[in-house]
Each structure stands twice: as structure tokens, then as C-alpha cells.
Amino acid sequence: MKLSNSFSGALRTFAYFMASGTHYQLEGINYLDLYGEEPSAIEQAFAIYANVIELDEDGNVLNAKYAEKRATDYIRSYCDPTFEVNPPYQNWEIELHGPLPIKDLI
């Protein structure tokens, strides 16, 4: 099974705005340096995005903006310790799932 076009588009859009430093939910936050200096912060943001995003039975994304908000709130709180994530993250949202084997299964 392949990822849906809906999910692919949502992920691509999120990745573009994160990598370009132009995500509207992070206006005023200088987060681009995290890519080279603190990659685990970026890893965590993408994990939150992937954990929170929901698809319907046809693979259509139901909550892309909410998933982005949860992920960008993490970056904002990482860069600005006075920022409070509301509601606080639940464990399932911030879980880092194990990496896959180095070689593909197919």
C-alpha cells in the first residue's frame, strides 16, 4: 500500500514551509538553525506531525492544520521557553517510533 496523494501533499507542504523558514505558525521564531545545530528538535516536530495526523478510510487527510499546529508548537516551545503548549502533549503525540532496518523489506 502506498501513502495517499492527500497525505503526500500535506507532508510535502509542511516540509517545505518548515525547511524554508516561512511557516506562518512560526512567524518571528528563528528556527532554521535547528536543522544544523539541533536536528533532534526537527525530528521531534516531524514525529509529532506524523503521530497526530489523521486519515479517513480513503487516505484523505482530515486534520493537516491541527497536526502542523501541534508540531510547530513544539518548535516554538523549544525556541522560546516561555511559550506554553496548550493542551500539553500526550505521550502518544511525542513518541519516537523505532527506525526501520537499513535495507528495504522488498
HELIX and SHEET records of a PDB file:
HELIX    1   1 ASN A    5  SER A   20  1                                  16    
HELIX    2   2 TYR A   24  LEU A   26  5                                   3    
HELIX    3   3 LEU A   34  GLU A   37  1                                   4    
HELIX    4   4 PRO A   39  VAL A   52  1                                  14    
HELIX    5   5 ALA A   64  CYS A   79  1                                  16    
HELIX    6   6 ASN A   91  ILE A   94  1                                   4    
END                                                                             
